[in-house]
Amino acid sequence: MRLIPTEEQRELAATVRSFVAGRVPMARVREIAGSDEPYDRTAWTRLSSELGLAGLAVPEEHGGSGAGFGEVAAVLEELGAALAPVPYLSVAVAASLLVSLDAKDLLPGVASGEVVAVVARSDGPLPAGRIADRGAWVLEGVVERVPDGPSAGLLLVVASTGEGRRGVFAVEAGAPGLAVMPLTWFDTTRPMARVELGGVPARLLGESDSGAAIDRAADVASVLLAAEQLGGLRRCLDVIVEYAKLRVQFGRFVGSFQAVKHKLADMHCVLEQAESVVRYAVWAADEAPDELPEAAAFAASYLGRAYFQVARDHLLLHGGIGFTWEHDAHLYYKRAKADEVMFGAPRVHRARLAEALGLT
């Protein structure tokens, strides 16, 4: 078992860090968040084509790099630290699902970044798939919250195919009967959409019962989100530590106050635990599929609360300036809260973990 990032992964992370620092500074993040653009198209094109990041975990024969989730996680840590306005997380999850379903014809477009593919999976009742005239499938129903939904050129909709089965359907943006409505969401750095399916023609990918592939994709999504959260958590801690070294109050640096030092030490302990959890989960995604469900549930249950705790304290320790719109602290605070519940509240994942470990 190797949980320490390789030299290649560290170099990849450094490359992405340099790119986002130069191309997607926080001013650009705020500009995209305040506009009607769902993501930075120029940055996405360069990340996908020049750096080849969209297809990192896609096999080489399908236009990808044939790397693993360790490399994808390294990229996501840096993008999460910068709140980069690109749909990389959603595309990486969609690519992993397409690989599991052996959708060979769709993979090259996704791997090149030309097609922004997004998984639409409902936490509640699933949309219903039925066979209409001439044996074609159509979908009826709603998916309430789809991360990066407004960015999607291809939706991979998880829907019921009858008798308790679940299938994955490819739906092109602009398909008749499809309505993708952007939501007003408190985290403006990651757009959300409500997807309505009113008799939408769809293509079934793989088998009509693809429950195993869907569950694996959900676990992969939890692991990759945890990696992105780890990047944001680390950035929050780094920023507030530097601030504590510079800010003077009552004639002393605030970092010299015992209460502040203890809080920063607590935040550092959270970071160390979070990194261990994420490293294990990423390793399981690559090397130990039998351990992935437990590792994913553990990562999702821990990282959501951990990131929000550190982002909250990061905001509070900045004092009054942290509560202003001009400061970036509120962007991380809102991203942390949105991430905490994006794939289900921590209690949901704790229940999954307890069930997997036979503790219920």
Beta strands, then each sheet from edge to edge (+ up, - down):
strand 1: 117-120
strand 2: 128-131
strand 3: 137-147
strand 4: 154-162
strand 5: 165-172
strand 6: 178-182
strand 7: 192-205
strand 8: 248-249
strand 9: 252-253
sheet 1: 1+ 4+ 5- 7+ 3- 2+
sheet 2: 1+ 4+ 5- 7+ 6-
sheet 3: 8+ 9-
end
